[in-house]
Amino acid sequence: MMAIRLVVLTLVVWRLALLLTYEKSMQWLRDALHTYELNEFGEQKRFLAKIVSCFWCNTLWLAALLWPVALSEYWTWMLPFAISGAAILLLNWSGTLRYTGE
């Protein structure tokens, strides 16, 4: 049973990271997080936008946040995201259509 939860968690993390990082439907969030702060040289740098725009970073933070849910009795709420992620992977592997993030 734990192996199933791990596979589900992996697919959910991949799907949500893809959603946050690349999909046009979440562009509003990436735009909202393009907040600026000054570094030690007086230059503006993007703070939260760098985190949300990094696929690898998103997978790490999402896995850390969702791991307790995967271990709990409420893990089944993640199934729609896992199914979506699996469907996108199968679509890409089939070569029928490439995922474009739209």
N, C-alpha and C positions, 0 to 999 in steps of 0.2 A: 504494500500500500504506500509506503514511503517513496518508492521509486516512481510511482504514478504522480505523486505530489511534486516530486522534483522535476519531472518532465513538464508538468503543468506550469510550475513556477518559471521554468526556463522559457517556455513559450510565451508566458504572460510578460515577463521582463523584456524579452526581445520585441514583442508587439508594442508594448507601451513606450519603450525607448525609441522605436521606429516612429511611432506617432508623435512623440514630443520633439524629436530631432528633425524629422524630414517632412512630415505631412503638412499640406497647405491649410488644413482645418485647424492646426495649432499655431499658425503663424501669428495670430493675435497675441498669444502668450509669449512667444519669442520676442515680438516687438515690444510688449509691455515690460519685459525683463531687460531690455537694453538700457539699463540705468548706468549712469557714469559716475565715477569717482576719480579723484586726482591721485596720482602716484607721487613718489618722492621727487620726481623731476617736474611736477606741475602738469603732466600730460594726463589727458583723460583716458581711462581704460574701462572697457566693458567688464562688469563684474559677474552678475548672474547670467547674462546672455552667454558667456563663455561656457558656463556649466551646462545650461539647457541645450546648447548647440553641439555638444560633444556626445556622440552616440555611446562611446565607451564609458564616459562618466555617468550617463543616464542609466546604463545597465547596472553599474555598481550601486548607485544610490537606490534604484528601484528594487534590486535584489535585497539590499539591507532593510528596506522598509517593508517589503512583502514577505520576507522569510518568516516572521512570526505568524502571519496570516496562514501561510502554507502549513505550518505546524498545528494550527488550531482546527477546531471543528467547523470553522467558517470558510475553509479553503475552496469550497465549491463555487463561491462567487467569482472566482478567477476563471472558471471554465469558458465563458464567452470570449474572453480575451485570448485564451489558449487556442480555442478553435479558430478564431480569426487569424492568429499568427500561423497556425498550421496550414490554413487554407492559402495564405499568401506564400508560404514556403513551397507548398505543392504547386501553386501556379507558376512560381519562378522556376522550379525544377523541371516542370513539364515543358518549358520553352514556349508555351502558348502565348503568354503575355508577360512583359517585364514590369515589375513594380516601379511606379514613377513618383509616388508620394502625393498623388492628387486625390 
